[in-house]
Amino acid sequence: MHESNGAHNPKLELVSSSTLFPSVSQFALPGRFCPNRPGPSLPAGDIELAETRTPTRDPDPNRAPRMTRAPLPNPIDTRPIDLEPDDSETGRLPAWITETPYWAVSVVVHLIALLVIGGIVMSRADAPSKPSNSIIKRETRQKPFEPLPPTVNPAPIPVTSPLDSPYVSSVQPVKPTTPRPSPVNLRSDRSVFDAFDNSIGLSGTPAGAFKGRHKGSGVDRGGGEDAVRKALQWLMRHQHPDGHWSSHAFYTGNGNPAVYAGEQLGFEGFDVGVTGLAMLAFLGYGHTHRDGEYPEYRAVVKRAMNWMLAQQTVDPSHPERDGCFGANDREEWIYNHAIATMAMSELLLMSRDRFKLGRSVESATEYCFRAQNPGYGWKYGYRSGRNDTSVTGWMVLALKASKVCASLKYIKRVQPEDFRPHIDGALTWFDRATGKQSGTAGYEGPGDEGSRLQTPAGSEYRFSKRLSCMTAVSVLCRLFADESKRSPAVKDGIAILMKQPPRWAKAIGKRKSTINFYYWYYGSYALFQYGGPKWLEWNKAMLETLLPSQIVGTEKDGSWDPAGEWGPAGGRVYTTAIAAMTLEVYYRYRRLNP
């Protein structure tokens, strides 16, 4: 074998492996390429090649074979490198990981960890929140409570002194002329039930007919707004700390009780009734225990609500008492319950507080149903068999508000259709109590003059009975039941009311007093619903009567004296509350037939 033409034994100089393969030369560890055998790695530096003779294919067959140089094994470790994995070894890392620089592995691991943590945070942020059961309500801007300063009456009107005659704390009954109750409903051919729904303004809004309640928007009807505010301030000052108002001994707070020394106080036993009237005055001004412009008024309503709830009897074993507001052991209890039911129903409608008020209104409504004389109206006593227009009128107003609660499902035990026979019975009674010739609605019979305050024997009755309070009650309830304005009962009733518009006139000589807050309240609401020129005429007379007679200055500022036919019975709280409600006629109920 002859050698190649080279005259010397050559060594091929190679570029240092540290230049081409830094990952091998700089980070080599013993046994790196042969993990199953200990030993040094290939040295960094030139690799020495041994001269070997390896025949290669030559295109010229006659020519001697040419030899090429092949690399010799590392002289340090001449054992062959085992590149195959050892089957007995487990958990061995792949070569691409072992040959990767450690700093690069660290970067990749930290990057993956950051991505995982970031993904967890993002997933929690994007996770849908659990639905909340909170009730969202619109927050109204609170105005600071600013008591109105006293103003000077433009034309002071002399007020009848409540001490002119020593009234007795009782009512003189009228000889009853009530027909015997009949199971036949004279209005069964009318769709009274559906008409009643329409007349009270049912709508999709929470308050229905009460959605137009004034909330301090500045609506002024001849100066009536300032008078209402002053009346509410007086009521606020004279509310007892426990939340009620008293007809007999009202609370003076930090005021001067000597101002009321010698005043004719109201009858005992009407605290539930006058508290209900005071609540209705604040509700008419758009305030509940939850909503309203003035926090002070909301606090007043809240205290009154809590007190009223404590007065309701809960005794399912005695249906003649269960659900009644106040004790029912005196004649006045039926008025107390009717007015309290009206106030609590309106409060439920306006506040939508079913949790606190739903059960109370349900029980009160069911008690109204049970106490009614079948087919007719209500009177003192539990299904006494007697009826009167005054009590029946208050019951209709109470059931009107309660029926809206049922229609809006604020109460569930009582359904809207349950009201049908009770409203029909009340309207049947109004028909029976109205004189066919005169058109005057009586108290216990057609056209009677109504009840009187009992006075000492032989004394003259000083109040005019020409003011037909019961006609005003009958007309309002008929209009609420969507009876036509052209019906004889409504037309005749309006004509009777217009003959006696509001007028503050005290009893002088043989002239009877025409002061009657009860008459003015029902008459104003009836004429407002009737509308037209007659309402404008009545409204003018009402404002000219109420505004100048409101007390200005002293502790009594904003109130009305307990004058008139029923003022001595209810006291100053009664006259002030019902006068304020009369001045709220423009926004208390929306007009049914514009």
C-alpha positions as CSV (number, residue, x, y, z in Angstrom):
1,M,0.0,0.0,0.0
2,H,1.5,3.3,-1.0
3,E,0.9,6.6,0.6
4,S,-0.5,9.7,-0.9
5,N,1.6,12.3,-2.6
6,G,2.0,14.3,0.6
7,A,5.6,14.5,1.8
8,H,4.8,15.0,5.4
9,N,2.4,13.6,8.0
10,P,-0.2,16.4,8.1
11,K,-2.4,17.6,11.0
12,L,-5.6,19.4,10.1
13,E,-6.0,22.5,12.1
14,L,-9.6,23.1,13.1
15,V,-11.3,26.1,14.5
16,S,-11.6,25.9,18.3
17,S,-14.8,24.1,19.4
18,S,-15.3,26.9,21.9
19,T,-16.0,29.2,19.0
20,L,-18.5,27.1,17.1
21,F,-20.1,25.2,20.0
22,P,-20.2,27.4,23.1
23,S,-22.8,25.2,24.7
24,V,-20.5,22.3,24.7
25,S,-17.2,23.8,25.4
26,Q,-18.2,26.3,28.0
27,F,-20.8,24.3,30.0
28,A,-19.4,20.7,29.5
29,L,-19.6,18.5,32.6
30,P,-18.0,15.1,33.1
31,G,-19.9,12.4,31.3
32,R,-22.1,14.9,29.6
33,F,-22.3,13.0,26.3
34,C,-22.0,9.6,28.0
35,P,-24.2,10.0,31.1
36,N,-24.0,6.3,31.8
37,R,-20.2,6.5,32.1
38,P,-18.1,8.8,34.2
39,G,-15.2,10.5,32.5
40,P,-14.1,13.8,31.1
41,S,-15.7,15.5,28.2
42,L,-13.9,16.1,25.0
43,P,-11.1,18.6,25.5
44,A,-11.5,22.1,24.2
45,G,-8.8,22.7,21.5
46,D,-7.6,21.2,18.3
47,I,-8.7,17.7,17.5
48,E,-5.8,15.5,16.2
49,L,-6.6,13.4,13.2
50,A,-4.8,10.0,12.5
51,E,-3.8,9.0,9.1
52,T,-5.6,6.0,7.9
53,R,-6.0,4.4,4.6
54,T,-9.5,4.0,3.4
55,P,-10.2,2.9,-0.1
56,T,-12.5,5.2,-2.0
57,R,-14.2,4.6,-5.4
58,D,-12.1,6.1,-8.2
59,P,-13.6,6.6,-11.6
60,D,-10.3,5.3,-13.1
61,P,-10.0,1.6,-12.4
62,N,-6.4,1.4,-13.6
63,R,-5.3,3.9,-11.2
64,A,-3.9,2.9,-7.7
65,P,-6.3,3.4,-4.9
66,R,-6.3,6.8,-3.2
67,M,-6.2,7.1,0.5
68,T,-8.1,9.7,2.6
69,R,-7.6,10.9,6.2
70,A,-10.1,9.8,8.9
71,P,-10.3,11.3,12.4
72,L,-8.8,9.3,15.2
73,P,-10.6,8.8,18.4
74,N,-9.8,11.0,21.4
75,P,-6.5,9.7,22.8
76,I,-7.7,10.4,26.3
77,D,-10.7,8.1,26.1
78,T,-10.6,5.6,23.3
79,R,-13.7,3.9,24.2
80,P,-16.6,4.2,21.8
81,I,-19.2,6.8,22.8
82,D,-22.5,5.2,23.6
83,L,-25.2,7.4,22.0
84,E,-28.0,4.9,22.6
85,P,-30.1,5.4,25.8
86,D,-29.7,2.9,28.6
87,D,-32.9,1.0,28.9
88,S,-32.2,0.4,32.6
89,E,-32.2,4.1,33.3
90,T,-35.5,6.0,33.7
91,G,-36.3,9.6,34.1
92,R,-33.6,10.8,31.8
93,L,-34.1,14.3,30.3
94,P,-34.3,14.8,26.5
95,A,-31.1,15.9,24.8
96,W,-32.7,19.3,23.7
97,I,-33.1,20.1,27.4
98,T,-29.7,19.0,28.5
99,E,-28.0,20.8,25.7
100,T,-29.9,24.1,26.4
101,P,-28.1,26.7,28.4
102,Y,-29.3,26.9,32.0
103,W,-30.1,30.6,31.7
104,A,-32.3,29.9,28.8
105,V,-34.1,27.2,30.7
106,S,-34.6,29.5,33.6
107,V,-36.1,32.2,31.4
108,V,-38.5,29.8,29.8
109,V,-39.6,28.3,33.2
110,H,-40.2,31.8,34.6
111,L,-42.1,32.9,31.5
112,I,-44.4,29.9,31.7
113,A,-45.0,30.5,35.4
114,L,-45.9,34.2,34.7
115,L,-48.3,33.1,32.0
116,V,-50.0,30.6,34.2
117,I,-50.4,33.1,37.1
118,G,-51.6,35.8,34.7
119,G,-54.2,33.4,33.2
120,I,-55.6,32.6,36.7
121,V,-55.9,36.3,37.5
122,M,-57.7,37.1,34.2
123,S,-60.1,34.2,34.6
124,R,-61.1,35.4,38.0
125,A,-61.6,38.9,36.8
126,D,-63.7,37.8,33.9
127,A,-65.8,35.3,35.9
128,P,-69.5,36.3,35.9
129,S,-70.5,37.7,39.3
130,K,-73.2,36.0,41.2
131,P,-76.6,37.7,40.7
132,S,-77.5,40.1,43.6
133,N,-80.8,40.2,45.3
134,S,-80.4,43.9,46.1
135,I,-83.2,46.2,45.1
136,I,-81.9,49.0,43.0
137,K,-83.7,52.2,43.4
138,R,-83.2,55.6,42.1
139,E,-81.5,57.9,44.6
140,T,-83.1,61.3,44.9
141,R,-81.1,64.3,45.8
142,Q,-81.7,65.3,49.4
143,K,-82.7,68.9,50.1
144,P,-81.8,70.4,53.4
145,F,-84.8,70.8,55.6
146,E,-85.6,74.4,55.9
147,P,-88.6,75.3,58.1
148,L,-90.8,77.9,56.5
149,P,-90.9,81.2,58.4
150,P,-94.3,82.4,59.6
151,T,-96.1,84.7,57.2
152,V,-98.7,87.3,57.8
153,N,-102.3,86.3,56.9
154,P,-103.5,88.6,54.1
155,A,-107.0,88.6,55.5
156,P,-107.4,87.1,59.0
157,I,-110.7,85.5,59.6
158,P,-112.1,85.2,63.1
159,V,-112.0,81.6,64.2
160,T,-114.9,80.1,66.2
161,S,-113.7,79.5,69.7
162,P,-113.8,75.8,70.5
163,L,-114.9,76.6,74.0
164,D,-118.1,78.3,73.0
165,S,-120.1,75.2,74.2
166,P,-119.2,72.3,76.5
167,Y,-119.3,69.3,74.1
168,V,-119.7,65.9,75.4
169,S,-117.3,63.2,74.2
170,S,-119.9,61.2,72.4
171,V,-122.0,61.2,69.2
172,Q,-125.8,61.6,69.3
173,P,-127.2,58.8,67.1
174,V,-129.9,59.3,64.6
175,K,-133.0,57.1,64.5
176,P,-132.0,54.4,62.1
177,T,-134.2,54.1,58.9
178,T,-132.0,51.4,57.3
179,P,-133.9,48.8,55.3
180,R,-133.3,45.2,56.3
181,P,-130.3,43.7,54.6
182,S,-131.2,41.8,51.4
183,P,-129.0,39.2,49.7
184,V,-130.0,40.8,46.4
185,N,-127.3,43.1,45.0
186,L,-129.1,46.0,43.2
187,R,-125.9,46.7,41.2
188,S,-125.1,43.2,40.2
189,D,-125.9,44.1,36.6
190,R,-123.1,46.6,36.4
191,S,-119.5,45.8,35.8
192,V,-118.6,47.7,39.0
193,F,-115.6,45.6,39.7
194,D,-113.9,46.3,36.4
195,A,-114.9,50.0,36.5
196,F,-113.4,50.3,40.0
197,D,-110.1,49.1,38.6
198,N,-110.0,51.6,35.9
199,S,-111.1,54.5,38.1
200,I,-108.3,54.2,40.6
201,G,-105.7,54.3,37.8
202,L,-104.1,50.9,37.7
203,S,-100.9,51.0,35.7
204,G,-97.6,49.3,35.4
205,T,-96.0,51.7,37.8
206,P,-95.4,50.6,41.4
207,A,-97.8,53.2,42.8
208,G,-100.5,53.0,40.2
209,A,-103.0,55.8,41.0
210,F,-100.5,57.3,43.4
211,K,-97.7,57.8,40.9
212,G,-98.4,61.5,40.6
213,R,-97.8,62.2,44.3
214,H,-96.1,65.5,44.8
215,K,-92.4,65.3,45.8
216,G,-91.6,69.0,46.4
217,S,-91.7,69.9,42.7
218,G,-92.9,73.4,43.5
219,V,-96.4,72.9,42.2
220,D,-98.4,75.7,43.8
221,R,-102.1,76.2,43.7
222,G,-102.8,79.7,45.0
223,G,-100.3,79.4,47.9
224,G,-101.4,76.0,49.1
225,E,-97.9,74.5,49.0
226,D,-96.5,76.7,51.8
227,A,-99.6,75.9,53.8
228,V,-99.1,72.2,53.4
229,R,-95.4,72.5,54.4
230,K,-96.3,74.4,57.5
231,A,-99.0,71.9,58.5
232,L,-96.5,69.0,58.1
233,Q,-94.0,70.9,60.2
234,W,-96.6,71.4,63.0
235,L,-97.4,67.7,62.8
236,M,-93.8,66.7,62.9
237,R,-93.2,68.9,66.1
238,H,-96.2,67.3,67.8
239,Q,-95.6,63.7,67.1
240,H,-95.0,61.6,70.2
241,P,-91.6,60.0,70.5
242,D,-93.1,56.6,70.0
243,G,-94.5,57.6,66.6
244,H,-98.2,58.3,67.2
245,W,-100.3,61.4,67.5
246,S,-103.0,61.9,70.1
247,S,-106.5,63.3,69.7
248,H,-106.8,64.1,73.3
249,A,-103.4,65.1,74.6
250,F,-101.0,65.9,71.8
251,Y,-97.3,66.1,72.3
252,T,-95.7,69.5,72.5
253,G,-92.0,68.4,72.4
254,N,-89.7,71.3,73.2
255,G,-92.5,73.8,72.6
256,N,-94.4,75.8,75.2
257,P,-97.4,73.7,76.4
258,A,-98.9,76.8,78.0
259,V,-99.9,77.9,74.5
260,Y,-102.5,75.2,74.5
261,A,-103.8,75.8,78.0
262,G,-107.6,75.8,78.1
263,E,-107.9,74.4,74.5
264,Q,-110.8,72.1,73.7
265,L,-109.1,68.7,73.4
266,G,-110.3,65.9,71.2
267,F,-112.1,62.8,72.4
268,E,-110.1,60.0,73.8
269,G,-109.9,56.8,71.7
270,F,-109.1,58.3,68.3
271,D,-105.3,58.1,68.5
272,V,-105.2,55.3,65.8
273,G,-107.5,57.4,63.5
274,V,-105.6,60.7,63.8
275,T,-102.3,58.9,63.5
276,G,-103.6,57.5,60.2
277,L,-104.7,60.9,59.0
278,A,-101.3,62.4,59.8
279,M,-99.5,59.6,58.0
280,L,-101.8,60.2,54.9
281,A,-100.8,63.9,55.0
282,F,-97.1,63.0,54.7
283,L,-97.8,60.3,52.1
284,G,-99.7,62.9,50.1
285,Y,-96.6,65.0,50.1
286,G,-94.7,62.1,48.5
287,H,-92.8,60.8,51.6
288,T,-92.6,57.3,52.9
289,H,-90.2,55.7,55.4
290,R,-88.0,55.0,52.4
291,D,-88.4,57.8,49.9
292,G,-88.9,61.5,49.9
293,E,-87.0,64.8,49.7
294,Y,-86.7,65.5,53.4
295,P,-85.1,63.0,55.7
296,E,-87.0,64.5,58.6
297,Y,-90.3,63.6,57.0
298,R,-89.1,60.1,56.2
299,A,-88.2,59.6,59.9
300,V,-91.7,60.8,60.9
301,V,-93.4,58.3,58.7
302,K,-91.1,55.5,59.9
303,R,-91.9,56.1,63.5
304,A,-95.6,56.3,62.8
305,M,-95.5,53.0,60.8
306,N,-93.8,51.2,63.6
307,W,-96.3,52.4,66.1
308,M,-99.2,51.5,63.8
309,L,-97.8,48.0,63.3
310,A,-97.7,47.5,67.1
311,Q,-101.4,48.5,67.4
312,Q,-102.6,45.7,65.1
313,T,-104.2,42.7,66.8
314,V,-102.8,39.3,65.8
315,D,-105.2,36.7,67.0
316,P,-106.2,34.2,64.3
317,S,-108.4,32.2,66.8
318,H,-110.7,35.2,67.1
319,P,-111.7,36.5,63.6
320,E,-113.7,39.3,65.1
321,R,-110.4,40.9,66.4
322,D,-107.7,39.5,64.2
323,G,-106.1,42.1,61.9
324,C,-107.9,45.1,63.5
325,F,-105.9,48.3,64.2
326,G,-106.6,49.3,67.8
327,A,-109.0,47.9,70.3
328,N,-112.5,47.3,68.9
329,D,-114.3,47.7,72.2
330,R,-115.6,51.2,71.5
331,E,-117.7,52.8,68.8
332,E,-114.9,54.7,67.2
333,W,-112.8,51.6,66.5
334,I,-114.3,51.2,63.0
335,Y,-113.2,54.7,62.0
336,N,-109.7,54.0,63.4
337,H,-109.4,50.7,61.5
338,A,-110.6,52.1,58.2
339,I,-108.3,55.1,58.2
340,A,-105.4,53.1,59.4
341,T,-105.9,50.5,56.7
342,M,-106.0,53.3,54.1
343,A,-102.8,54.8,55.4
344,M,-100.9,51.5,55.6
345,S,-102.1,50.4,52.2
346,E,-100.9,53.7,50.6
347,L,-97.6,53.3,52.4
348,L,-97.2,49.8,51.0
349,L,-98.0,51.1,47.5
350,M,-95.6,54.0,47.6
351,S,-92.7,52.2,49.4
352,R,-93.1,48.7,48.0
353,D,-92.0,47.4,51.3
354,R,-93.7,44.1,51.2
355,F,-91.5,42.6,53.9
356,K,-92.7,45.0,56.6
357,L,-96.2,45.9,55.4
358,G,-97.5,43.0,53.3
359,R,-98.8,40.8,56.0
360,S,-100.3,43.8,57.9
361,V,-102.2,45.1,54.9
362,E,-103.5,41.6,54.1
363,S,-104.8,41.1,57.6
364,A,-106.4,44.5,57.8
365,T,-108.1,44.0,54.4
366,E,-109.5,40.6,55.4
367,Y,-110.8,42.2,58.6
368,C,-112.6,44.9,56.5
369,F,-114.2,42.1,54.5
370,R,-115.4,40.2,57.6
371,A,-116.8,43.2,59.4
372,Q,-119.0,44.3,56.5
373,N,-122.7,43.6,56.5
374,P,-123.3,41.2,53.7
375,G,-124.6,43.0,50.6
376,Y,-124.3,46.5,52.1
377,G,-121.8,48.7,54.0
378,W,-120.3,49.1,57.5
379,K,-121.3,50.6,60.8
380,Y,-120.1,50.5,64.4
381,G,-119.7,46.9,65.4
382,Y,-118.7,43.7,63.7
383,R,-121.4,42.8,61.2
384,S,-123.9,44.7,63.3
385,G,-126.6,44.7,60.6
386,R,-126.6,48.5,60.5
387,N,-125.0,50.7,57.9
388,D,-123.9,54.3,57.7
389,T,-122.5,56.3,54.8
390,S,-119.6,57.9,56.7
391,V,-118.0,54.6,57.8
392,T,-118.7,53.0,54.4
393,G,-117.0,55.9,52.6
394,W,-113.8,55.5,54.6
395,M,-113.9,51.8,54.0
396,V,-114.2,52.3,50.3
397,L,-111.2,54.5,50.2
398,A,-109.2,52.0,52.3
399,L,-110.2,49.1,50.0
400,K,-109.4,51.2,46.9
401,A,-105.8,51.4,48.0
402,S,-105.7,47.8,49.2
403,K,-107.1,46.5,45.9
404,V,-104.2,48.2,44.0
405,C,-101.8,46.4,46.4
406,A,-103.5,43.1,45.5
407,S,-103.4,43.9,41.8
408,L,-99.7,44.6,41.9
409,K,-99.2,41.4,44.0
410,Y,-97.9,43.3,47.0
411,I,-100.3,41.2,49.0
412,K,-101.0,37.6,48.0
413,R,-103.6,36.1,50.4
414,V,-106.2,38.6,49.0
415,Q,-106.8,38.5,45.3
416,P,-108.2,41.4,43.2
417,E,-111.5,39.5,42.5
418,D,-112.1,39.2,46.3
419,F,-113.0,42.9,46.4
420,R,-115.9,42.5,44.0
421,P,-118.8,41.8,46.4
422,H,-117.5,44.3,49.0
423,I,-117.4,47.2,46.5
424,D,-120.7,46.2,45.1
425,G,-122.2,46.1,48.5
426,A,-120.9,49.6,49.4
427,L,-122.4,51.1,46.2
428,T,-125.7,49.3,46.9
429,W,-125.8,51.0,50.2
430,F,-125.1,54.5,48.7
431,D,-128.1,53.9,46.4
432,R,-130.3,52.9,49.4
433,A,-129.1,56.0,51.4
434,T,-129.7,58.5,48.6
435,G,-133.1,60.2,48.4
436,K,-134.8,59.7,45.1
437,Q,-136.4,63.1,45.0
438,S,-133.8,65.2,46.8
439,G,-130.6,63.5,45.6
440,T,-129.2,63.9,49.1
441,A,-127.3,61.0,50.6
442,G,-128.1,60.4,54.2
443,Y,-126.1,59.0,57.1
444,E,-128.3,56.0,58.0
445,G,-131.2,56.5,55.6
446,P,-132.2,58.4,52.5
447,G,-131.7,62.2,52.9
448,D,-131.3,62.3,56.7
449,E,-129.2,65.1,58.2
450,G,-126.6,62.9,59.6
451,S,-125.2,62.4,63.1
452,R,-124.6,65.2,65.6
453,L,-122.2,65.8,68.4
454,Q,-124.1,65.2,71.7
455,T,-124.6,68.5,73.5
456,P,-126.1,69.2,77.0
457,A,-129.8,68.8,77.1
458,G,-131.7,71.9,76.1
459,S,-128.7,73.6,74.3
460,E,-128.9,74.7,70.8
461,Y,-126.9,72.9,68.1
462,R,-124.6,75.5,66.7
463,F,-123.5,73.8,63.5
464,S,-125.3,73.9,60.1
465,K,-126.7,70.6,58.9
466,R,-127.3,72.0,55.5
467,L,-123.8,70.9,54.6
468,S,-124.4,67.4,53.3
469,C,-121.2,65.6,54.2
470,M,-122.7,62.2,53.2
471,T,-123.6,63.5,49.7
472,A,-119.9,64.5,49.2
473,V,-118.9,61.0,50.4
474,S,-121.4,59.3,48.1
475,V,-120.4,61.3,45.0
476,L,-116.7,60.7,45.5
477,C,-117.1,56.9,45.9
478,R,-119.4,56.8,42.8
479,L,-116.8,58.6,40.7
480,F,-114.1,56.3,41.9
481,A,-116.4,53.4,40.8
482,D,-116.4,55.1,37.3
483,E,-120.1,56.0,37.5
484,S,-120.9,58.5,34.7
485,K,-120.9,62.2,35.5
486,R,-124.2,62.4,33.8
487,S,-125.9,59.9,36.2
488,P,-128.7,61.4,38.2
489,A,-127.0,60.5,41.5
490,V,-123.7,62.3,40.6
491,K,-125.4,65.3,38.9
492,D,-127.8,65.9,41.8
493,G,-125.0,65.4,44.3
494,I,-122.7,67.9,42.7
495,A,-125.6,70.5,42.5
496,I,-126.2,70.0,46.3
497,L,-122.5,70.5,47.1
498,M,-122.3,73.7,45.0
499,K,-125.0,75.2,47.0
500,Q,-122.8,75.1,50.0
501,P,-119.2,75.8,49.0
502,P,-116.5,76.1,51.6
503,R,-116.9,79.1,53.9
504,W,-115.4,80.0,57.2
505,A,-118.3,81.4,59.2
506,K,-118.6,81.1,62.9
507,A,-121.9,80.8,64.8
508,I,-123.2,84.2,65.6
509,G,-126.7,84.6,67.0
510,K,-129.1,82.4,65.1
511,R,-126.5,81.8,62.3
512,K,-125.1,78.4,62.4
513,S,-121.4,77.7,61.9
514,T,-120.4,76.5,58.4
515,I,-116.9,75.3,59.5
516,N,-116.7,71.6,58.6
517,F,-113.2,70.2,57.6
518,Y,-114.8,66.8,57.0
519,Y,-117.2,68.2,54.4
520,W,-114.5,70.3,52.7
521,Y,-112.2,67.2,52.4
522,Y,-114.7,65.0,50.7
523,G,-116.3,67.8,48.7
524,S,-112.9,68.9,47.3
525,Y,-112.0,65.4,46.2
526,A,-115.4,64.9,44.6
527,L,-115.3,68.2,42.7
528,F,-111.7,67.7,41.6
529,Q,-112.7,64.4,40.0
530,Y,-115.8,66.0,38.5
531,G,-113.8,68.8,37.0
532,G,-114.9,71.7,34.9
533,P,-116.1,75.1,35.9
534,K,-117.7,73.8,39.1
535,W,-114.4,72.5,40.3
536,L,-112.7,75.9,39.6
537,E,-115.4,77.7,41.6
538,W,-115.2,75.2,44.5
539,N,-111.4,75.4,44.5
540,K,-111.4,79.1,44.7
541,A,-113.7,79.0,47.7
542,M,-111.7,76.3,49.4
543,L,-108.4,78.2,49.1
544,E,-110.1,81.4,50.4
545,T,-111.3,79.4,53.4
546,L,-108.4,77.3,54.4
547,L,-105.4,79.5,53.7
548,P,-106.4,82.6,55.8
549,S,-107.6,80.4,58.7
550,Q,-104.3,78.6,59.2
551,I,-102.6,79.8,62.4
552,V,-99.6,82.0,62.0
553,G,-96.9,82.3,64.7
554,T,-96.4,80.9,68.2
555,E,-96.3,77.2,68.9
556,K,-99.5,76.7,66.9
557,D,-97.9,78.0,63.6
558,G,-99.1,75.9,60.7
559,S,-102.1,74.3,62.4
560,W,-105.8,74.9,62.3
561,D,-107.9,75.4,65.4
562,P,-110.2,72.4,66.3
563,A,-113.2,74.3,65.3
564,G,-116.2,73.2,63.3
565,E,-118.6,70.4,63.8
566,W,-116.1,67.6,64.2
567,G,-113.0,69.5,65.2
568,P,-113.8,69.1,68.9
569,A,-113.9,65.3,68.4
570,G,-110.6,64.9,66.6
571,G,-108.8,67.8,68.1
572,R,-106.1,70.0,66.5
573,V,-104.3,67.0,65.0
574,Y,-107.4,66.0,63.1
575,T,-108.2,69.4,61.7
576,T,-104.5,70.1,60.7
577,A,-104.1,66.7,59.0
578,I,-107.3,66.7,57.1
579,A,-106.8,70.3,56.0
580,A,-103.4,69.4,54.7
581,M,-104.9,66.5,52.8
582,T,-107.5,68.8,51.3
583,L,-104.8,71.1,50.0
584,E,-103.0,68.1,48.5
585,V,-106.1,67.4,46.3
586,Y,-104.2,68.5,43.1
587,Y,-101.7,65.6,43.2
588,R,-103.0,63.1,45.7
589,Y,-105.0,61.2,43.1
590,R,-104.8,61.7,39.4
591,R,-108.0,62.9,37.8
592,L,-109.9,60.0,36.5
593,N,-112.0,61.7,33.7
594,P,-110.1,64.8,32.6
